[in-house]
Amino acid sequence: VQLQAFGGGLVQPGGSLRLSCAASGTIFSINHMRWYRQAPGKQRELVAAITSSGSTNYVGSVTGRFTISRDGAKNAVYLQMNSLKPEDTAVYYCNADIRTTFTGTFWGQGTQVTVSS
Protein backbone atom coordinates (compact mmCIF):
# COMPACT_ATOMS: atom_id res chain seq x y z
CA VAL A 1 0.00 0.00 0.00
CA GLN A 2 1.24 3.46 -0.88
CA LEU A 3 -0.08 6.95 -0.24
CA GLN A 4 0.90 9.65 -2.69
CA ALA A 5 0.30 13.31 -1.90
CA PHE A 6 0.48 16.20 -4.32
CA GLY A 7 -0.81 19.71 -4.87
CA GLY A 8 1.59 21.81 -2.80
CA GLY A 9 3.28 24.92 -4.05
CA LEU A 10 3.96 28.60 -3.53
CA VAL A 11 0.97 30.85 -2.91
CA GLN A 12 0.49 34.41 -1.75
CA PRO A 13 -1.16 35.19 1.58
CA GLY A 14 -4.92 35.01 1.20
CA GLY A 15 -4.64 32.50 -1.62
CA SER A 16 -5.87 28.92 -1.91
CA LEU A 17 -4.43 25.48 -2.58
CA ARG A 18 -5.95 22.03 -2.78
CA LEU A 19 -3.93 19.06 -1.62
CA SER A 20 -4.74 15.55 -2.80
CA CYS A 21 -3.63 12.17 -1.52
CA ALA A 22 -4.47 8.83 -3.09
CA ALA A 23 -3.92 5.35 -1.69
CA SER A 24 -3.01 2.47 -3.98
CA GLY A 25 -2.31 -1.23 -3.62
CA THR A 26 -4.31 -4.02 -2.02
CA ILE A 27 -6.91 -2.12 -0.01
CA PHE A 28 -9.94 -3.70 1.63
CA SER A 29 -11.06 -0.65 3.59
CA ILE A 30 -9.88 2.73 4.84
CA ASN A 31 -10.97 4.12 8.19
CA HIS A 32 -9.62 7.47 9.36
CA MET A 33 -7.75 9.70 6.94
CA ARG A 34 -5.74 12.68 8.12
CA TRP A 35 -3.54 15.58 7.09
CA TYR A 36 -0.55 16.56 9.23
CA ARG A 37 1.95 19.34 8.74
CA GLN A 38 5.43 20.10 9.97
CA ALA A 39 6.94 23.56 9.86
CA PRO A 40 10.69 24.12 10.13
CA GLY A 41 11.85 23.69 13.71
CA LYS A 42 8.43 22.55 14.91
CA GLN A 43 6.82 19.24 15.73
CA ARG A 44 4.46 17.58 13.30
CA GLU A 45 0.86 18.52 14.09
CA LEU A 46 -2.48 17.07 13.12
CA VAL A 47 -4.31 19.55 10.90
CA ALA A 48 -7.51 17.74 9.96
CA ALA A 49 -9.07 14.29 10.13
CA ILE A 50 -12.06 12.59 8.55
CA THR A 51 -13.70 9.30 9.46
CA SER A 52 -15.10 6.72 7.07
CA SER A 53 -18.57 8.15 7.71
CA GLY A 54 -17.45 11.69 6.91
CA SER A 55 -17.13 13.21 10.37
CA THR A 56 -14.40 15.83 10.46
CA ASN A 57 -12.12 17.50 12.99
CA TYR A 58 -9.71 20.40 12.62
CA VAL A 59 -6.98 22.04 14.63
CA GLY A 60 -8.22 25.40 15.84
CA SER A 61 -5.84 27.48 13.75
CA VAL A 62 -7.35 26.23 10.45
CA THR A 63 -11.01 25.97 11.42
CA GLY A 64 -13.13 27.89 8.94
CA ARG A 65 -10.31 28.10 6.39
CA PHE A 66 -9.46 24.45 5.59
CA THR A 67 -11.84 21.70 4.53
CA ILE A 68 -10.99 18.00 4.51
CA SER A 69 -12.95 15.63 2.30
CA ARG A 70 -12.60 12.14 0.88
CA ASP A 71 -13.64 10.06 -2.10
CA GLY A 72 -14.15 6.43 -1.15
CA ALA A 73 -14.25 5.22 -4.72
CA LYS A 74 -10.82 6.71 -5.37
CA ASN A 75 -9.32 5.93 -1.94
CA ALA A 76 -8.44 9.60 -1.78
CA VAL A 77 -8.44 12.42 0.73
CA TYR A 78 -8.30 16.11 -0.04
CA LEU A 79 -7.48 19.30 1.85
CA GLN A 80 -8.91 22.52 0.49
CA MET A 81 -6.96 25.39 2.01
CA ASN A 82 -8.35 28.91 1.72
CA SER A 83 -7.27 32.24 3.17
CA LEU A 84 -3.75 30.92 3.55
CA LYS A 85 -1.40 32.63 5.97
CA PRO A 86 2.41 32.62 6.18
CA GLU A 87 2.13 30.50 9.33
CA ASP A 88 0.52 27.74 7.22
CA THR A 89 3.90 27.22 5.54
CA ALA A 90 4.96 23.64 6.18
CA VAL A 91 5.41 20.23 4.66
CA TYR A 92 2.00 18.57 4.58
CA TYR A 93 1.63 14.80 4.99
CA CYS A 94 -1.37 12.56 4.48
CA ASN A 95 -2.01 9.57 6.73
CA ALA A 96 -4.60 6.82 6.70
CA ASP A 97 -5.64 3.73 8.67
CA ILE A 98 -5.89 1.04 6.01
CA ARG A 99 -6.95 -2.58 6.10
CA THR A 100 -4.87 -4.47 3.58
CA THR A 101 -3.51 -7.95 4.34
CA PHE A 102 -3.11 -6.45 7.81
CA THR A 103 -4.39 -3.24 9.38
CA GLY A 104 -1.96 -0.40 9.79
CA THR A 105 -1.38 3.32 9.56
CA PHE A 106 0.29 4.47 6.37
CA TRP A 107 1.98 7.78 5.53
CA GLY A 108 2.38 9.58 2.25
CA GLN A 109 5.44 11.55 1.27
CA GLY A 110 5.25 15.22 2.15
CA THR A 111 4.25 18.04 -0.12
CA GLN A 112 5.62 21.52 0.50
CA VAL A 113 3.24 24.42 0.98
CA THR A 114 4.81 27.87 1.09
CA VAL A 115 2.74 30.97 1.77
CA SER A 116 4.71 34.08 0.98
CA SER A 117 4.43 37.35 -0.88
N, C-alpha and C positions, 0 to 999 in steps of 0.2 A: 504494500500500500504506500502510495506517495501523495503528498499534498503539495500543490504548486500554487504559489501566490504571485500575483502580478497587478500592475495598475498604479504603482507609485510614481513619483516624479517631483518636479519642482513647481510650486504654485505660489502665487502672491497671497498675502494675507487677505482674508475675505473670500478666497476662491474655494473651489470644490474639487474633490477627487473621488473616484470610486475604485476601491480595491476588490479584487476577486480572488477566490481560492477554490480550486477544484481537486477533489480526491479521485485517485484512480487505482486500479488493481482489483483484487478479489474483495469485494465489499458486500456484506450481508445486511448491515444496517449501520446508521450513524446516529448517535445520540446528541450530546451537546457539541456545538461548534462555537469557537471563540476567536476573537482577535486580541492579541497582546501588542504592546509596543515597548521599545527600549530606547531611551534617549541617551546620548553620550554621558557617561559618568553616573548614570542612574540605574536603578534596578528595573527589571522587566515588570510591567504592570498590565493587569487585565483591563482592557478597554470596553469590550462588549461581549455578551454571550447570548446564545439562542438555543432553546431546547428543540427536541424533535417535534414538539407540538406548536412551536412558534413563540413561546414566551421569551421575552428579552430582558436583559439587564445591562446597565451601563455604569461606568465610573462617572462620578458626579461632574467632572470637568468637561465631559463631552455630551452630557444629557441635553437634548434639544438641538444638537448640531450634527450628531452622527446617528446613522440608522443601520442596524445590522439586519440582514435578511438571508434567506437560504432557498435553494431550489433542490428539492429532494430528488427529482428526476435526473439532475445533473451532478448530484453529490457535491454541490457547491455552496459556498457562503460568500456573502458580499458585505462590504462596509462602505456606505455612502457617507462621505465626510463633507459637510458644508461649513461655511463661515470659519474656515481654517485660520488658526492663529500660529504665530512663530513657536509657541510652546507645544504645538502638536508635532513638531519636527522630531522624527524618530525612525527607527527601523520597525516596521510592522510585521508581525508573524501571525499566521493562522494556526489553529489547533483544533483537533477534533477527537472525540471518543468514538472509535470505530470497531465494529465487530467484523473481523475477517476470520481467519482460521483460529484466531484467539481474539480477545478483546483488549484493546490497548489505546493509549493516547498518542496521537501522531502529530508531528509538527511540520509545517511547511518552511521553506527557506524564507528569509526576510525580504521585504521590499521597502526601499528607502522612500520616505516622504519628507520633503524639505519645504518648509513654508518661509519664504523670504521675499523681500522686495528688492 
